[in-house]
Amino acid sequence: MSNIYTQGLDKVAANNMPLSPINFLNRTADVYPNKTAIIHGSEKISYQKYRENVRCLASALIQRGVKPGNTVSIIAANIPAFLDAHYGVPLTGAVLNSINIRLDAENIAFILDHGECDVLLTDTAFSKVVKKALALCSRSPLVIDIDDVMSEGGERLGQIEYQELLKEGAPNFNGNMIDDEWQALALNYTSGTTGNPKGVVYSHRGAFLNAVGNNMIWPLDGEAVYLWTLPMFHCNGWCFPWTVVAMGGTQVCLRHVEASAILHSIIDNNVTHFCGAPIVLNMLLNADADLLAKLPGKIKAMTAGAPPPAAVIKGMEALNVEITQGYGLTEVYGPCVVSEWKSDWNNLNEDERAALKARQGVRYPTQEDVDVLDPQTMLPVPADAETIGEIMFRGNTTMKGYLKNETATEDAFKNGWFHSGDLAVKHPDGYIEIRDRSKDIIISGGENISSVEIEGVLYKHPAVMEAAVVAKSDEKWGETPCAFVTLKPGKEATESEIIAFCRENMATFKAPKTIVFSELPKTSTGKIQKFILRQKVKNLTE
């Protein structure tokens, strides 16, 4: 419709440029050229050098034939080359495909074929599985080896090594192949636990907004020192490769996510911020007491990926680690919901504060709408903290869709919302709280039992280090809760003791009927692989 505000007020180059997070680097490198951008062991890389490396990568890839719309895959630990790729690959107009380092060769081969990989950057530490994947897949990408200075070695598989490739590029290259903010920026594959993984496509606009949203709800500044405990391949590091750079912070690389390495890096580099799944927090909580005693002043940690037990939050905050919980999925660029803290909760006791922080919370300012809806009627559930519905999203930080899978995309976006598959309740104040994945709800005697609720009680037991609950078939009840438990080193507990503890701390019908003591299988991002536990339970009953 024409009106006075549509006449002579068109979009032109002076007032309309595509939103992209990769433009953050130029601004920060201009303002802080000599500031440390990246720490990797004893190596320190300035923002000026970081930008030069990114420009060399982009121009070298273009010289080797990379074009807009091509796919550049990377399989690597949390190292500087991975941070380069988050800027250098999109500069060419190509799409960055970050691959999970824990996948087997068959899954990697599927991703290389399905994503139509044109270039593969591969950390030599993973050469054994990558070599097999390349033999299995039908693609013949340009393979570039990353022989990282802190790698444990490995075979070179490619035509050129990463540092040699950078020498082919131009450090003053100033190109930018982004002409539309809806252009694809990244391709991330879901875990594929029930079949082949789906390829989630991100836009430049969505990544820009979620990177900004991260800082709006979990502020960093130029003094921030961010430790990479979260895998960069996971939702592009929840968009933090772009957030940290936008604010001029320092990123500390970490090849191995284990308690000693994390704590030593925090202490040695005066780390102020880190992210990770609740399992990472629990790992630190049970780490060496002498190292924990050396932690610097207040550290800020964002956790997401699974509902964190209140006991874990309480324990970490006793170590002077301030916890913020985020929630999201690969399809919404990582976290875009936050358990936003209110100052009038400060005077509550530590148990009450931990319980509030364990809720998933409210939407980021950059995500237009998040609600708990009845998937049948598509109406919001009552805000009574009891009625269960499905968490659904819509807004600019929701994926473009699933690559080459229109049916799955249409199903995911049915009725104008992205359907998460996560079941939750909504509290009277509007904060949402996950009760379970739809496939993880246990239906016992017609009653819905939340595995997350049981796990929260188990984590309160003084001998329990880790716990996961799945359904076990039962002739009388249909299903009953079965808990897999890992005990803390030096601690003991029996099945009957743990069941009795649960019955004392929750409704008795919800308490697990079976306890299995074992190590818990996990993904590379620290999520417990419940599909493996379900198979173990099935084997127990056969």
N, C-alpha and C positions, 0 to 999 in steps of 0.2 A: 504494500500500500504506500502510495506516494504522499509525502508531507514535507514540511519545510526542513525536517531533519534528514531527509534522504536526498536533497538536492544540493549538488556540489560538495558533498561530504563523503566522498568515496574512499575506499581503501587504496592507499598508495604506499610506495616503499618507505616514505618518510614516517608513516604512522602505523604501519602494519607489517610485522615480521613474524615468521613462524616461531612459536614457543618451542624451545628445546633446551634440555638441561646441559647439553654439551657446550653451550655458550658461557656457562659459569666460569670455565677455566680461563678464558681470555681476560675476563674482568679481574679475577684474583691474581693471575700472573702479571697483569699490568700494575696492580696496586702493591703486591707483595712479591716481587720477582726473586728476592733472596731468602725468603722465608722457607723453612723446611716443609715440603708438601708430603713427602713419603719417607718413612724409616723402614729399612729392611736389614735387620741384623745391625752391623756397624756402618752400613751405607745410609747416607742421607741425601735425598734428592730435593733440590729447590723447586719452587714453582716455575721458575724460568726454564730449568732443565726438563721438568715434567712436560711443559708445553712443547718444548723442542722435540722431545721423544714422541709425543702424540702427533705432531705435525709430520715428523719423519715417517711414522707408521702409516699415516693416512696417504701421504704422497707416494710412498713405496708401494703400497697396495694398489693404488690407482695405476702406477707405472706397470704393474704386473697384471693389469686387466680388470681389477675390481670395479664394478659399476653399481649405480643405485639399483636396489632391489636384489642384489646378490646376497648370499648368506655367508658370513664369516663365523665359523664355530671356534670355540676355545674350550680346552679342558686343562685346568691348571689349579694349583693351590692358590692361596691368597698372597699373591706376589705382585711386584710393581708392573709387570707386563700385563696382568689382568686389569689393573687400574688404567694403564695406557689404552687398552682395548675399549674401555667404556667411553672413551672420547674419540680415539683415532678411527675406529671402525665406523661409527655413525657419521663422522665427517665426510666419508666417501659416499654417503647415501646408502651404504650396505646395512644389513641387519646383523646385530651381534647375537649369536646363539651360544649361551653359556651352558656347558654340559656338566652334569653331576659327576664328580670324580669317583663316586662309589658304585656307579653302574657297571654291569657286566658288559662284555664285548657285544653280545647280541642286542642289548638295548641301545648301546652307543651306535652300532651299525644302523639300527632302525632310525634313530634321530638324524644321522648324517644323510640317509636316503630321503626320509620324509621331509626334512628341512632343506633338501637340495643344496647341501654344503658345497661351496666353491673354494673356500680356503679353510684350513684347519690349523690353528695355533695349538701346539701340544707340549705340555710340560714333560720333559724326559722322564720324570719320576713315574709317569703313568704309561710308559712306552709299551710295556708288555700287553696290557689290555687294549691299548689303542692300536697296536700292530695287528692284533687279532680282529678288531672291529673293522679296520681298513680292508682286511682280506675278505670279510663277510659282506661288506656293503658294495653297492653297485657304482657308487660315485668314485671319481678320481680327482679329489681336490688337490690344490697346491698345499703341501704340508710344510709347516714352519716349526722347527723345534725350538722350544724355550729351554735352554740349558742354564737354569737358574743357579746363581752362585751358592745358594744354600740347599740345593737339591741333593738327594742321596744318590745321584747318578741316574743311569738308565741309557737305553739305546737311542741313537738319533735315527729318525725314520724319514725325515723330510729332505727337501732340496736345498734348504738354507736354514741357518740358525737365526734366532730372533735379532740378536745384536748386529749380525751381518746385514739383515734386512733393513734395520734402522739406518745403517750407513748408506743405503741406496736412496734414502729419502732426503727431503729438503727441510732443514729446521726452520726456515722462514716461510714455508708453505702456508698460504692463507685462504685456501679454498674452503667451500662449504656447500655440499650437495643437497642440502635440505631446502626444499621449496614449498613444503606443505607440512604443517604441524600434525596432521593426521597420518603422515608418512610413518611406515613401520620403523621402529627403532631397535626392538629386541624381540627375540623368540626364546621362550622358556618352556620346557616340557614338564608336565605334571608327573607324579611318581609312577603312574601306570601300574598300580598294584592289582587291578582287576582287568588287565589287558594292555594293549599298547598305550604308551603315554600320549597325551594330547598336547599339541603345540600352541601355547598361549602367546598371542601377538600383542606387543605394547606399541603405543604411538609416542611420538616425541612430546605431544601435548600432555598426555597422561603422565609420563615419567617426569616432566617438568613440574606438574602440579603436585605429584606425590612427594617429590624431592623437597619442594617448598613446604608442603604440609608437615613433613617430618620435623622441620625446624620450628614450625609454628607451635607444635604440641610438645616438643622435646628440644628446647633451644640449645644450640651450639654457638660458639663465637670463635674469633680468631685465636683464642687461647686453648681451644679444645684439642685434646689428643685422643684420637679415636682408634681403638684396637680392633683389628679384624678377627674377632672370634666367630662371627657369622660368616658362612661360606658366601663368597661373592657370586657363585653360580645360583644362589637361592634368591629368586625374584630380583636378580641384579643387586644382591646385597641390600634388599628392601629399599633400593634407590639411594642408599647412603654414599656410594661413590660420587654422586652428584651433590648431595646435601652438604657433605663435609667440605668439598671444594668451594661451593657457593659461599660458605662462611669463612673460608681461609684457614680452616683447621689443618691439623697434621694427621695423616693416616699411618698407622703402624701395622705392617704386614706380619702375618703369623702363618707358618706352613702347617703346624700341627695343633689341633684343638685338644689339648690335654691340660689338666689342672696345673702342673708345675710350669709348663711353658707359658700359660696365660698369666699366672701370678708373677713369675719372674719378669715378663714383659711389662706388666702393669707397674711393678716396682721400679724397674730400670728406666722406663720411659715416662714416668709420672702420668700415666694414662688417666684421663678424666671421664671417658665414655666408652661403653662397649655394648654390643647387642648379642642376643643368643636365646635359644630355646630354654624353657625351664630346666631341662635336663642338664644344661651347661651350668646354670646357677646351682643346682643340686650337687654337681660334681665339685664345684668350688667350695660349697658349704662343707663338704666332707674331705677337703684337702688338708695338707700338712699344716698343723696349727702354728708352727714357727713362721711359715711363709705368710699365713693369714695375718699374723701379728704385725708384719712389716708393711701392710698395705698403706698407701698414702691416705690423705684426708678424703673427704666425701667423694665417692665415685658414683656416677650415674649409669644405670644399666636399663636398657629396654629389653623386655622379654616378650616373645610372641611365638607362634607356631603350635602351641598346645596350651590348654588352660593351666596356669601354674597353681599348685597347691598353696593355700594360705600359709602353711607351715614353712614352706621354702621361702616365701616372701619375708615372713617374720625373721627367719634365720639370717637372710642376707642383709636385712636392714640393721640387725644387731651387729653386723660387721662394718657398718657405716657405708653400705652400698644402697643408694636410693633407687628403688625399683619403680619403673613405669611399665605398665603392661599395654602392649598394642595387640591388635587382632586384625587378621586379614587372610587372604589366600593369594596364590600365584595369580589368579584371574583379576585381582584388584591391586596389583603392583606391590604385594606385601601388606604391611599394616596400613589400614586407613580408618581404623577405629581405635580409640584410646580410653583407658580408664582414667579420665581426667580428674585430677585431685581438686578438692574444694577446701579452702582454708578453714572452714568451720568444722572439718573433720580432724584437725590437728590435735584437739584435746581428748580424742577418744583413746581408749587403751590400745596396746599394741595388737591384741587379737582382733579387735574391731577394725583397726586400720588395715591390717593384713587381709581381712575378709573383704573389705571394700576394694582394695587394690587387686584382688583376685577376679573381680568382675571385668568383663571385656570393655564395657563402657559406652561411649558415644562416638559419633562420626567425626573424622577430621573436618576442619573447615573447608578443605578442598574436595570433599566427597559430598555430593548433593543430598543423598538420602540413604539411610540404613534403617531397617525396621525388622521386627519379628512378626511374620505374617503366617496366617493359616494357609498352607499351600493349596487347599481345596477351594476356599472362598476368596483367597487373596486379600483378606481383611486383617488389620492389625490385631494381635492377640491382646487381651486385657493386660494392663500394667499392674499385675497382682503378684509378680514374682513366683507364680505357680503354673500358669497356663503355658504349655510348650508349643512353640511354632518354629518356623524356619527363618534363619537370618537371610535377608535379601538386600541387595545393593542396587543403586543406580546413580550414575554420575560420570564425571569426566576422568576419574581414576579407575574405571572399569575397562577391561581389555577390549581390543578391537574385535576379538573373537578367536576361535580355534582354527589354526592353519589347515586349509584343505579339508574342512569337516563342517560343512554347512548345517547338517542335521544336528550335530552336537551343539553348535552355536545357537541355532534356533531353540533347542530345548533349554539351554542355559539361560536364554533371554526371554523365556516365555512370559507373556502378560506384562512385558515392559520392565521386568526386574531380572537381575542376575541371581539365580538360585544357588546358594552356597552349599546346601546339603548339611549345614550345621544347625542343630536344634538348640533353642535357647528359650529363656523366659525374659520378660521385661519388668524391671522394678518400677515402683511408683514414681521414682525420679527420672525415668526414661532410660536408665543404664541397662544394657543387656548383659546377660550372663549365660554362657554356654552350658548346656546340660549334656550334650553329646553330639557326635556325628550321627546322622540318621541310621547308619548301619551299625552303630555301637550301642544303641539303646537295647537294654535287656528287658524282655517281656516275660515276667514271671507270675503265673497265676492270673494273667490279665492285667497286671500292674506294670507300668513303665518304670524301670529302674535306671538311673543315670550312672554309668561307669565312672564318670568324672567325680560325682559326689562320693562314691566309695573310695576312689583313689585319694581324694582330699583327706578322708579320715585315716587311711592307711599311712599317709605321710606324717601324721601326727604321732604315730607310734615311735617310741624312742629307739627301737632297734631297726626300723625300716629305712633303707636308703633310697630305694626305687620301688615303684609299684605300678602295675597296669592290670585292668580288669576287663574280661571279655565274658561272653555268654557261654554257658555249658548246657548242652541239652539234658533234659530231665523228664522222665516219664510222667511224674506227677504234676510238676509245675510248668512244663514246657521248656523253660530256661531258668537257670540259676546263675548267680555271679560266681565266676572263678577268678581268683586274684593270683597273679604272678608277682612274686616279691623277691627283691634282692636285699639282704641284710647288710648293715654297716659292718666294716671289719672289726672283729673282736666281740661283736654282739650276737646274742642268741635269742631265739624265740621259737615256739612251737606253733603248729597249725591251730591247735585249740586255743592257745593264748591270743593269737591275732584275731581269730573269729570272735572270741569273747570281747576283745577290745572294741571291735567294730560294733558289736551288738550293744555295748555300753554307750556308744557315741553317735548312734544314728538309729532310725527305725529298724527294728530287728528283722523285718522281712527283706530289707535292702542289704543286709550284711552278707558277705561272701559265704558260700557253703563249702568252698574248696580253696585251699591255699597251695600253690606250687612254688617252691623255693628254687630260683634259677637266675641267671643273668638275663637281661632283657635285650632283645634284638632292636637295633636302632638304625635310622637312616643317617646320612652324613650331616643332616641338620639337627640331629639329636632327637628326632621324633621316634617314639616307640612304634615298632612295626606290628600293629595288632593283628594283621592278617596272618603273620607267622604264628602268633600266639593262638589264634583261632584254630589253625591247623593242628597245633600241639594238643589243644583241648579235644579236637575231633579224634585224634589218635588215642587219647586217653579213654575215650568212650567206645572205641571200636573193638 
